[in-house]
């Protein structure tokens, strides 16, 4: 046998060995870890299959840490694909590999895909299920310029430029908890998802607190108490379905507008008995929303938290809008500390991604009393007002019933340049409700009266005088509102007014940003 033949045979064997090694490494990386411990969770690649359009996924870094059989793909899957035809980037932790924990290459893979999203303006889906950083590798993932901090820096840089959406299937622990926190929407799987800076075990050691995982950072706690979660999801598939629905209302980046869909009639059209005449009577604002927006289009955010205000996306004649609505069914709709934060965050989200805002107003104002003053209601209220006043998207204020005190300001009253302020005939607008105004103006006179009957008669007489000042027709005659419309005409009125504002453009920034309360 000649030397030439021997060389060719050696090259063929080497190529075959290389191909065999590649096939084995690829198969091991695709397999991941032991799925037998997942319980009700789906394997990470099944999650991706539910999220992405079939055949669209291109993976990066599949062979990371291939020489360590304990670390297939180094516990995270990254790449690009499409969601309903829209190109996106994905980060998906694999809980079967070291509990989805982060080492140096896990972090590097996440950094690289976020850098691509930053360059190419790609929306990002985070499928989170991670025990946090590997303490045995902390020099590699924690302190350096390409450590975990770089991930959060990139998320902040992407914020408001592209949608960032998180499905939280399991834990998101320690510093990793900030990954969901920087996202625009967080869906948490009931019974599996958790988010905390320190586990119950560490908290017990450090501060002596004995608490369960659910109490510390479970899905129900974060969707009901802290407000860190937007939706409580039944299972992995439900979380992904809700994430895709959230995404359907948004454009791929701040440079574009949301897509239009074929219009649909509202779910209900009968208004009789929907809005009580008595200002003190409660009702569900969702009954109003259902009669205005396209059927089955309302997608509420943070429905379990700060329920006195309702926020969510909807479609009006096929166009995506944001809704901020008082909820008279809960605490009379008065704005509290948490509801001010809830509204401010949602208003900012809509402004980032070019969704016009419609405010449905029926509230007595901001909550009062020493408790909320100590909680900082003034600061939080100012946050909501600043967010609303800073928007560049078209806004319309609809006064459904009562609009009193500074609560009217926060709901985009005329002084904040909405495209229009519309009142229903049931509306009352003023600094204070009529009975409260009589008590405030005539306090000394009322105190001097000898009997309750005398006081009640006086209040009833003078209350009517104040009510005349609050009526929508009086305000319309003074050009303090733009229109008074019957409920049956409200949907059409909003459609036409938003259609007229469709040509809006964002002005160039005149400063870095305002120094608003946080």
RODO-2510 file (C-alpha; in nm, 4 decimals, decimal comma):
residues 518
     n   res          X          Y          Z
     1     x     0,0000     0,0000     0,0000
     2     x     0,1392     0,3407    -0,0992
     3     x     0,1861     0,6288     0,1425
     4     x    -0,0781     0,8262    -0,0543
     5     x    -0,3376     0,5525    -0,0028
     6     x    -0,2515     0,5304     0,3667
     7     x    -0,2916     0,9064     0,4101
     8     x    -0,6306     0,9047     0,2362
     9     x    -0,7504     0,6174     0,4516
    10     x    -0,6351     0,7995     0,7668
    11     x    -0,8181     1,1150     0,6636
    12     x    -1,1358     0,9191     0,5959
    13     x    -1,1174     0,7505     0,9371
    14     x    -1,0564     1,0874     1,1076
    15     x    -1,3524     1,2395     0,9235
    16     x    -1,5721     0,9478     1,0213
    17     x    -1,4597     0,9787     1,3830
    18     x    -1,5296     1,3522     1,3766
    19     x    -1,8753     1,2979     1,2284
    20     x    -1,9476     1,0302     1,4879
    21     x    -1,8320     1,2575     1,7682
    22     x    -2,0448     1,5439     1,6332
    23     x    -2,3515     1,3228     1,6047
    24     x    -2,3041     1,1907     1,9565
    25     x    -2,2447     1,5373     2,1028
    26     x    -2,5475     1,6778     1,9193
    27     x    -2,7717     1,3948     2,0328
    28     x    -2,6579     1,4360     2,3945
    29     x    -2,7153     1,8106     2,3860
    30     x    -3,0601     1,7716     2,2315
    31     x    -3,1582     1,5064     2,4842
    32     x    -3,0771     1,7248     2,7842
    33     x    -3,1068     1,5785     3,1323
    34     x    -3,3417     1,3369     3,3044
    35     x    -3,7017     1,4429     3,2349
    36     x    -3,8399     1,1933     3,4848
    37     x    -3,8300     1,4511     3,7638
    38     x    -4,0219     1,7237     3,5807
    39     x    -4,3592     1,6292     3,7239
    40     x    -4,6232     1,8481     3,5591
    41     x    -4,3616     2,0535     3,3755
    42     x    -4,2958     2,0174     3,0041
    43     x    -3,9411     1,9493     2,8774
    44     x    -3,7747     2,2675     2,7565
    45     x    -3,7812     2,1734     2,3880
    46     x    -4,1517     2,0972     2,4074
    47     x    -4,2016     2,4444     2,5516
    48     x    -4,0151     2,5903     2,2546
    49     x    -4,2240     2,3821     2,0141
    50     x    -4,5414     2,5355     2,1611
    51     x    -4,4003     2,8868     2,1389
    52     x    -4,2336     2,8949     1,7976
    53     x    -4,3664     2,8383     1,4483
    54     x    -4,2772     2,4911     1,3232
    55     x    -3,9392     2,4747     1,1497
    56     x    -3,8427     2,8337     1,2332
    57     x    -3,5961     2,7757     1,5193
    58     x    -3,2238     2,8287     1,4656
    59     x    -3,0229     2,7374     1,7745
    60     x    -2,6984     2,8919     1,8967
    61     x    -2,4447     2,7266     2,1236
    62     x    -2,5987     2,3805     2,1231
    63     x    -2,2607     2,2202     2,1908
    64     x    -2,1633     2,4428     2,4821
    65     x    -1,9781     2,2398     2,7478
    66     x    -2,0054     1,9293     2,5266
    67     x    -1,7102     1,7613     2,6995
    68     x    -1,8940     1,7661     3,0323
    69     x    -2,1683     1,5044     3,0130
    70     x    -2,3427     1,6653     3,3125
    71     x    -2,4011     1,9904     3,1186
    72     x    -2,5839     1,9337     2,7886
    73     x    -2,6057     2,2746     2,6145
    74     x    -2,4949     2,4129     2,9539
    75     x    -2,8549     2,4269     3,0806
    76     x    -2,9879     2,6941     2,8463
    77     x    -3,1219     2,6966     2,4914
    78     x    -3,0830     3,0174     2,2907
    79     x    -3,1565     3,1141     1,9335
    80     x    -3,4068     3,2761     1,7004
    81     x    -3,7366     3,1729     1,5497
    82     x    -4,0761     3,3145     1,4650
    83     x    -4,3929     3,3544     1,6710
    84     x    -4,6961     3,3861     1,4438
    85     x    -4,4585     3,4918     1,1683
    86     x    -4,2697     3,7539     1,3699
    87     x    -3,8963     3,7039     1,4202
    88     x    -3,7960     3,6750     1,7879
    89     x    -3,5049     3,5748     2,0090
    90     x    -3,5472     3,3114     2,2808
    91     x    -3,3763     3,2222     2,6072
    92     x    -3,4990     2,8928     2,7544
    93     x    -3,3579     2,7350     3,0702
    94     x    -3,3427     2,3576     3,0936
    95     x    -3,4375     2,2505     3,4485
    96     x    -3,3170     1,8952     3,3815
    97     x    -2,9561     2,0175     3,3617
    98     x    -2,8200     2,1308     3,6972
    99     x    -3,1703     2,2679     3,7766
   100     x    -3,1263     2,5234     3,4990
   101     x    -2,8491     2,6929     3,6965
   102     x    -2,6061     2,9432     3,5477
   103     x    -2,2354     2,8888     3,4895
   104     x    -1,9961     3,0976     3,2776
   105     x    -2,1129     2,9495     2,9442
   106     x    -2,4803     2,9634     3,0445
   107     x    -2,4368     3,3350     3,1022
   108     x    -2,2326     3,3844     2,7851
   109     x    -2,5017     3,2199     2,5706
   110     x    -2,7684     3,4459     2,7170
   111     x    -2,5529     3,7541     2,6704
   112     x    -2,4865     3,6719     2,3063
   113     x    -2,8516     3,6258     2,2110
   114     x    -2,9462     3,9479     2,3909
   115     x    -2,6684     4,1310     2,2070
   116     x    -2,8211     4,0047     1,8817
   117     x    -3,1636     4,1216     1,9948
   118     x    -3,0109     4,4611     2,0728
   119     x    -2,8471     4,4874     1,7292
   120     x    -3,1383     4,3534     1,5257
   121     x    -3,4331     4,4825     1,7342
   122     x    -3,5674     4,1347     1,8071
   123     x    -3,8413     4,0820     2,0664
   124     x    -3,7229     3,8427     2,3368
   125     x    -3,9076     3,5521     2,4991
   126     x    -3,7612     3,4254     2,8256
   127     x    -3,8689     3,0733     2,9275
   128     x    -3,7371     3,0817     3,2825
   129     x    -3,6814     2,7814     3,5074
   130     x    -3,3531     2,8260     3,6916
   131     x    -3,2132     2,7707     4,0409
   132     x    -2,9782     3,0677     3,9896
   133     x    -2,6009     3,0865     3,9675
   134     x    -2,3728     2,7921     4,0380
   135     x    -2,1860     2,8981     4,3479
   136     x    -1,9009     2,6645     4,2538
   137     x    -1,8530     2,8793     3,9398
   138     x    -1,9220     3,2218     4,0861
   139     x    -1,5944     3,3758     3,9640
   140     x    -1,6979     3,2771     3,6133
   141     x    -2,0547     3,4058     3,6117
   142     x    -2,0833     3,6803     3,8732
   143     x    -1,8329     3,9659     3,8988
   144     x    -1,6847     4,0165     3,5520
   145     x    -1,7803     4,2423     3,2588
   146     x    -1,9507     3,9465     3,0885
   147     x    -2,1102     3,8097     3,4017
   148     x    -2,4794     3,7992     3,4878
   149     x    -2,4890     4,1768     3,5335
   150     x    -2,4340     4,2082     3,1585
   151     x    -2,7612     4,0224     3,1001
   152     x    -2,9552     4,2736     3,3071
   153     x    -2,7724     4,5655     3,1450
   154     x    -2,8856     4,4387     2,8054
   155     x    -3,2421     4,3904     2,9278
   156     x    -3,2495     4,7500     3,0468
   157     x    -3,1067     4,8642     2,7138
   158     x    -3,3734     4,6662     2,5280
   159     x    -3,6538     4,7993     2,7486
   160     x    -3,9021     5,0050     2,5536
   161     x    -3,7300     4,9173     2,2251
   162     x    -3,8588     4,5599     2,1864
   163     x    -4,1100     4,3553     2,3843
   164     x    -3,9565     4,1321     2,6523
   165     x    -4,1890     3,8525     2,7623
   166     x    -4,1326     3,5985     3,0397
   167     x    -4,2953     3,2635     3,1075
   168     x    -4,1897     3,1577     3,4558
   169     x    -4,2253     2,7791     3,4827
   170     x    -4,0156     2,7118     3,7913
   171     x    -3,7809     2,9039     4,0177
   172     x    -3,6089     3,2299     3,9335
   173     x    -3,3753     3,2668     4,2236
   174     x    -3,1347     3,5223     4,3703
   175     x    -3,0000     3,7723     4,1150
   176     x    -3,1710     3,5722     3,8407
   177     x    -3,5049     3,6997     3,9733
   178     x    -3,4294     4,0280     3,7983
   179     x    -3,4644     3,8614     3,4582
   180     x    -3,8459     3,8438     3,4921
   181     x    -3,8498     4,1777     3,6728
   182     x    -3,7155     4,3599     3,3656
   183     x    -3,9749     4,2025     3,1342
   184     x    -4,2937     4,3651     3,0054
   185     x    -4,5110     4,0671     3,1003
   186     x    -4,4567     3,7786     3,3412
   187     x    -4,6808     3,4719     3,3443
   188     x    -4,6277     3,2415     3,6449
   189     x    -4,7344     2,8760     3,6527
   190     x    -4,9439     2,8034     3,9593
   191     x    -4,7764     2,5596     4,1970
   192     x    -4,4418     2,5546     4,0108
   193     x    -4,3206     2,9097     3,9505
   194     x    -4,1406     3,1110     4,2139
   195     x    -3,9323     3,4253     4,2249
   196     x    -3,7198     3,5364     4,5199
   197     x    -3,3888     3,6976     4,6089
   198     x    -3,3273     3,4468     4,8878
   199     x    -3,4858     3,1075     4,9455
   200     x    -3,6823     3,0326     5,2624
   201     x    -3,3860     2,8301     5,3899
   202     x    -3,1446     3,1194     5,3449
   203     x    -3,3944     3,3673     5,4905
   204     x    -3,4288     3,1508     5,8007
   205     x    -3,0513     3,1390     5,8435
   206     x    -2,9965     3,5097     5,7696
   207     x    -3,2911     3,6880     5,9325
   208     x    -3,4627     3,4169     6,1349
   209     x    -3,7827     3,4162     5,9316
   210     x    -3,9619     3,0845     5,8862
   211     x    -4,1721     3,0992     5,5709
   212     x    -4,2907     2,8646     5,2969
   213     x    -4,1760     2,8899     4,9358
   214     x    -4,5223     3,0066     4,8246
   215     x    -4,5321     3,2745     5,0927
   216     x    -4,1824     3,3901     5,0052
   217     x    -4,2179     3,4097     4,6304
   218     x    -4,4788     3,1769     4,4832
   219     x    -4,6990     3,2448     4,1837
   220     x    -5,0057     3,3347     4,3889
   221     x    -4,8116     3,5704     4,6137
   222     x    -4,6540     3,7558     4,3233
   223     x    -4,9782     3,7848     4,1256
   224     x    -5,1875     3,8910     4,4277
   225     x    -4,9563     4,0703     4,6726
   226     x    -4,6328     4,2010     4,5199
   227     x    -4,7565     4,2630     4,1654
   228     x    -4,4364     4,1156     4,0169
   229     x    -4,6409     3,8633     3,8195
   230     x    -4,8958     3,9603     3,5533
   231     x    -5,0860     3,6349     3,5190
   232     x    -5,1419     3,3156     3,7160
   233     x    -5,1220     3,0341     3,4617
   234     x    -5,2670     2,6843     3,4967
   235     x    -4,9706     2,5044     3,3397
   236     x    -4,6814     2,5469     3,0983
   237     x    -4,9024     2,5409     2,7896
   238     x    -5,1341     2,8051     2,9364
   239     x    -4,8383     3,0323     3,0158
   240     x    -4,7092     3,0083     2,6601
   241     x    -5,0563     3,0664     2,5114
   242     x    -5,1043     3,3768     2,7260
   243     x    -4,7563     3,5041     2,6361
   244     x    -4,8335     3,4708     2,2659
   245     x    -5,1630     3,6515     2,3119
   246     x    -4,9897     3,9359     2,4958
   247     x    -4,7388     3,9604     2,2109
   248     x    -5,0165     3,9733     1,9497
   249     x    -5,1117     4,3268     2,0584
   250     x    -4,7603     4,4680     2,0253
   251     x    -4,5371     4,5622     1,7332
   252     x    -4,1953     4,3930     1,7054
   253     x    -4,0225     4,7161     1,8094
   254     x    -4,0857     5,0753     1,9121
   255     x    -4,0247     5,1835     1,5511
   256     x    -4,3440     5,0172     1,4280
   257     x    -4,7168     5,0243     1,4984
   258     x    -4,9294     4,7281     1,6139
   259     x    -5,0896     4,5244     1,3362
   260     x    -5,4595     4,5680     1,2595
   261     x    -5,7032     4,2773     1,2631
   262     x    -6,0504     4,2464     1,1095
   263     x    -6,2975     4,4329     1,3342
   264     x    -6,5567     4,2514     1,5420
   265     x    -6,8763     4,3738     1,7012
   266     x    -6,8752     4,4104     2,0800
   267     x    -6,9829     4,1165     2,2929
   268     x    -7,2855     4,3074     2,4242
   269     x    -7,4803     4,6126     2,3108
   270     x    -7,7594     4,6554     2,5667
   271     x    -7,6781     4,9349     2,8151
   272     x    -7,9929     4,9338     3,0236
   273     x    -7,9041     4,8986     3,3927
   274     x    -7,5278     4,8734     3,3357
   275     x    -7,4346     5,2035     3,5043
   276     x    -7,6244     5,2746     3,8296
   277     x    -7,7564     5,6277     3,8751
   278     x    -7,6633     5,6355     4,2427
   279     x    -7,2973     5,7379     4,2667
   280     x    -7,2551     5,5168     4,5722
   281     x    -7,3739     5,2016     4,3941
   282     x    -7,1035     4,9633     4,2769
   283     x    -7,0873     4,7869     3,9391
   284     x    -6,8306     4,6028     3,7308
   285     x    -6,6445     4,8283     3,4841
   286     x    -6,5889     4,5209     3,2657
   287     x    -6,9540     4,5498     3,1650
   288     x    -6,8709     4,8891     3,0126
   289     x    -6,5526     4,7643     2,8449
   290     x    -6,7383     4,4676     2,6921
   291     x    -6,9872     4,7042     2,5275
   292     x    -6,7168     4,9203     2,3717
   293     x    -6,4332     4,6975     2,2470
   294     x    -6,4323     4,4185     1,9896
   295     x    -6,5726     4,0920     2,1249
   296     x    -6,3286     3,8715     2,3182
   297     x    -6,0433     4,1140     2,2570
   298     x    -5,9869     4,2432     2,6097
   299     x    -5,6668     4,0991     2,7603
   300     x    -5,6318     4,2085     3,1216
   301     x    -5,2951     4,2462     3,2930
   302     x    -5,2358     4,2024     3,6667
   303     x    -5,6013     4,1099     3,7175
   304     x    -5,5353     3,9637     4,0635
   305     x    -5,3454     4,2662     4,1990
   306     x    -5,4639     4,6187     4,2866
   307     x    -5,8108     4,5349     4,1585
   308     x    -5,9493     4,8875     4,2083
   309     x    -5,8029     4,9731     3,8704
   310     x    -5,8309     4,7612     3,5554
   311     x    -5,5650     4,7695     3,2833
   312     x    -5,5287     4,5684     2,9661
   313     x    -5,5091     4,5530     2,5887
   314     x    -5,8102     4,5402     2,3608
   315     x    -5,9071     4,5971     2,0015
   316     x    -6,1381     4,8711     1,8869
   317     x    -6,2544     4,8259     1,5277
   318     x    -5,9579     4,5918     1,4850
   319     x    -5,6972     4,8362     1,6174
   320     x    -5,4911     4,7610     1,9286
   321     x    -5,5442     4,9979     2,2238
   322     x    -5,4610     5,0137     2,5930
   323     x    -5,7350     5,0550     2,8536
   324     x    -5,7030     5,2083     3,2005
   325     x    -6,0322     5,1871     3,3895
   326     x    -6,1551     5,2629     3,7396
   327     x    -6,3216     4,9625     3,9059
   328     x    -6,6144     5,0879     4,1219
   329     x    -6,6677     4,7305     4,2440
   330     x    -6,3464     4,7459     4,4478
   331     x    -6,2823     5,0154     4,7111
   332     x    -6,5103     5,2522     4,5123
   333     x    -6,2384     5,2680     4,2447
   334     x    -6,0271     5,5061     4,4531
   335     x    -5,6629     5,5001     4,3450
   336     x    -5,4377     5,3330     4,6026
   337     x    -5,0590     5,3048     4,6226
   338     x    -5,0457     4,9751     4,4312
   339     x    -5,3052     5,0729     4,1731
   340     x    -5,1121     5,3918     4,0975
   341     x    -4,8039     5,1787     4,0318
   342     x    -5,0048     4,9320     3,8253
   343     x    -5,1480     5,2070     3,6064
   344     x    -4,8148     5,3883     3,5685
   345     x    -4,6374     5,0757     3,4475
   346     x    -4,9128     4,9897     3,2005
   347     x    -4,9381     5,3442     3,0636
   348     x    -4,5623     5,3449     3,0065
   349     x    -4,5812     5,0061     2,8307
   350     x    -4,8476     5,1295     2,5898
   351     x    -4,6518     5,4459     2,5159
   352     x    -4,3355     5,2434     2,4463
   353     x    -4,5082     5,0367     2,1787
   354     x    -4,7459     5,2890     2,0227
   355     x    -5,0830     5,1782     2,1608
   356     x    -5,3350     5,4628     2,2024
   357     x    -5,4878     5,4820     2,5513
   358     x    -5,8520     5,5026     2,6539
   359     x    -5,9298     5,5931     3,0150
   360     x    -6,2676     5,4960     3,1638
   361     x    -6,3152     5,7151     3,4693
   362     x    -6,5440     5,6477     3,7633
   363     x    -6,3650     5,7255     4,0897
   364     x    -6,3877     5,9510     4,3938
   365     x    -6,0178     6,0383     4,3684
   366     x    -5,7064     5,9065     4,5364
   367     x    -5,7468     5,7149     4,8603
   368     x    -5,7096     5,9281     5,1720
   369     x    -5,6133     5,8615     5,5348
   370     x    -5,3015     5,8262     5,7452
   371     x    -5,2319     5,4700     5,6259
   372     x    -5,1924     5,5627     5,2591
   373     x    -5,0123     5,8875     5,3440
   374     x    -4,7509     5,6826     5,5295
   375     x    -4,7295     5,4480     5,2326
   376     x    -4,6502     5,7426     5,0063
   377     x    -4,9754     5,7910     4,8159
   378     x    -4,8635     6,1372     4,7035
   379     x    -4,5399     6,0019     4,5576
   380     x    -4,7099     5,7051     4,3941
   381     x    -4,9918     5,9205     4,2617
   382     x    -4,7384     6,1598     4,1143
   383     x    -4,5742     5,8607     3,9462
   384     x    -4,9009     5,7705     3,7735
   385     x    -4,9685     6,1285     3,6696
   386     x    -4,6126     6,1694     3,5380
   387     x    -4,6398     5,8486     3,3351
   388     x    -4,9698     5,9599     3,1840
   389     x    -4,8510     6,3158     3,1116
   390     x    -4,5300     6,1888     2,9480
   391     x    -4,7044     5,9756     2,6862
   392     x    -4,6794     6,0582     2,3191
   393     x    -4,9527     5,8215     2,2024
   394     x    -5,3083     5,9553     2,1601
   395     x    -5,5180     5,9485     2,4778
   396     x    -5,8942     5,9796     2,5270
   397     x    -6,0655     6,0293     2,8622
   398     x    -6,4162     5,8880     2,9047
   399     x    -6,6005     5,9976     3,2189
   400     x    -6,8449     5,7168     3,2880
   401     x    -6,9866     5,8467     3,6141
   402     x    -6,7871     6,0268     3,8866
   403     x    -6,4574     6,2054     3,8293
   404     x    -6,3513     6,3902     4,1415
   405     x    -6,0411     6,5560     4,2836
   406     x    -5,6907     6,4642     4,1634
   407     x    -5,8156     6,1231     4,0512
   408     x    -5,9590     6,3007     3,7463
   409     x    -5,6138     6,4401     3,6763
   410     x    -5,4550     6,0944     3,6856
   411     x    -5,7136     5,9639     3,4385
   412     x    -5,6023     6,2059     3,1653
   413     x    -5,8305     6,5041     3,2250
   414     x    -5,8349     6,8002     2,9791
   415     x    -5,5368     6,9733     3,1419
   416     x    -5,3108     6,6906     3,0220
   417     x    -5,3976     6,7335     2,6537
   418     x    -5,5903     6,4177     2,5686
   419     x    -5,7245     6,4044     2,2150
   420     x    -6,0698     6,4383     2,3710
   421     x    -6,2612     6,4252     2,6973
   422     x    -6,5974     6,2560     2,6549
   423     x    -6,8669     6,2323     2,9220
   424     x    -7,1665     6,0043     2,9427
   425     x    -7,4902     6,1673     3,0651
   426     x    -7,4380     5,9899     3,3988
   427     x    -7,1132     6,1801     3,4621
   428     x    -7,0333     6,4215     3,7440
   429     x    -6,7029     6,6081     3,7334
   430     x    -6,5617     6,8325     4,0010
   431     x    -6,3156     6,8916     4,2812
   432     x    -6,5434     6,7115     4,5265
   433     x    -6,8736     6,5253     4,5363
   434     x    -7,1688     6,7526     4,6106
   435     x    -7,2490     6,6280     4,9626
   436     x    -6,8854     6,6416     5,0669
   437     x    -6,8601     6,9911     4,9229
   438     x    -7,1567     7,1130     5,1291
   439     x    -7,0001     6,9691     5,4443
   440     x    -6,6662     7,1294     5,3656
   441     x    -6,7987     7,4757     5,2756
   442     x    -7,0618     7,4954     5,5517
   443     x    -6,8837     7,3051     5,8279
   444     x    -6,9227     7,5748     6,0951
   445     x    -7,2836     7,6480     6,0054
   446     x    -7,3718     7,2770     6,0205
   447     x    -7,1946     7,2355     6,3538
   448     x    -7,4050     7,5162     6,5041
   449     x    -7,7352     7,3485     6,4122
   450     x    -7,9194     7,1841     6,6993
   451     x    -8,0720     6,8748     6,5358
   452     x    -7,9685     6,6134     6,2795
   453     x    -8,2911     6,6744     6,0910
   454     x    -8,2009     7,0401     6,0468
   455     x    -7,8560     6,9484     5,9209
   456     x    -7,9896     6,6878     5,6771
   457     x    -8,2413     6,9340     5,5335
   458     x    -7,9685     7,1957     5,4843
   459     x    -7,7369     6,9468     5,3119
   460     x    -8,0137     6,8210     5,0826
   461     x    -8,1041     7,1752     4,9753
   462     x    -7,7505     7,2923     4,9059
   463     x    -7,6362     6,9635     4,7581
   464     x    -7,8569     7,0280     4,4549
   465     x    -7,6822     7,3605     4,3962
   466     x    -7,3415     7,1944     4,3854
   467     x    -7,4690     6,9127     4,1642
   468     x    -7,5713     7,1621     3,8988
   469     x    -7,2063     7,2661     3,8744
   470     x    -7,0967     6,9062     3,8208
   471     x    -7,3311     6,8112     3,5364
   472     x    -7,1772     6,7264     3,1969
   473     x    -7,4042     6,9593     2,9993
   474     x    -7,2912     7,2538     3,2114
   475     x    -6,9276     7,1565     3,1618
   476     x    -6,9801     7,1111     2,7881
   477     x    -7,1352     7,4575     2,7636
   478     x    -6,8192     7,5988     2,9233
   479     x    -6,6014     7,3961     2,6783
   480     x    -6,4514     7,2064     2,9723
   481     x    -6,5236     6,8748     2,8010
   482     x    -6,5456     6,7976     2,4310
   483     x    -6,8642     6,5944     2,4013
   484     x    -7,1513     6,4348     2,5898
   485     x    -7,2583     6,1087     2,4269
   486     x    -7,5093     5,8392     2,5044
   487     x    -7,3544     5,5038     2,5997
   488     x    -7,4849     5,3433     2,2800
   489     x    -7,2798     5,5945     2,0770
   490     x    -6,9580     5,5648     2,2784
   491     x    -6,7946     5,2916     2,0712
   492     x    -6,8518     5,4755     1,7445
   493     x    -6,7293     5,8032     1,8970
   494     x    -6,4046     5,6438     2,0143
   495     x    -6,3450     5,4688     1,6820
   496     x    -6,3825     5,7916     1,4843
   497     x    -6,1712     6,0005     1,7213
   498     x    -5,8854     5,7489     1,7303
   499     x    -5,9047     5,7108     1,3536
   500     x    -5,8602     6,0867     1,3225
   501     x    -5,5506     6,0683     1,5451
   502     x    -5,3912     5,7776     1,3579
   503     x    -5,1360     6,0028     1,1854
   504     x    -4,9637     6,1032     1,5092
   505     x    -4,5854     6,1095     1,5241
   506     x    -4,3553     6,1139     1,8250
   507     x    -4,1712     6,4449     1,8654
   508     x    -3,7913     6,4373     1,9062
   509     x    -3,6795     6,4165     2,2692
   510     x    -3,6040     6,7510     2,4303
   511     x    -3,4167     6,6107     2,7319
   512     x    -3,2689     6,2892     2,8657
   513     x    -3,5771     6,2184     3,0808
   514     x    -3,7773     6,3739     3,3599
   515     x    -3,6883     6,3253     3,7255
   516     x    -4,0181     6,1672     3,8261
   517     x    -4,1136     5,9952     4,1533
   518     x    -4,0348     5,6236     4,1573
***
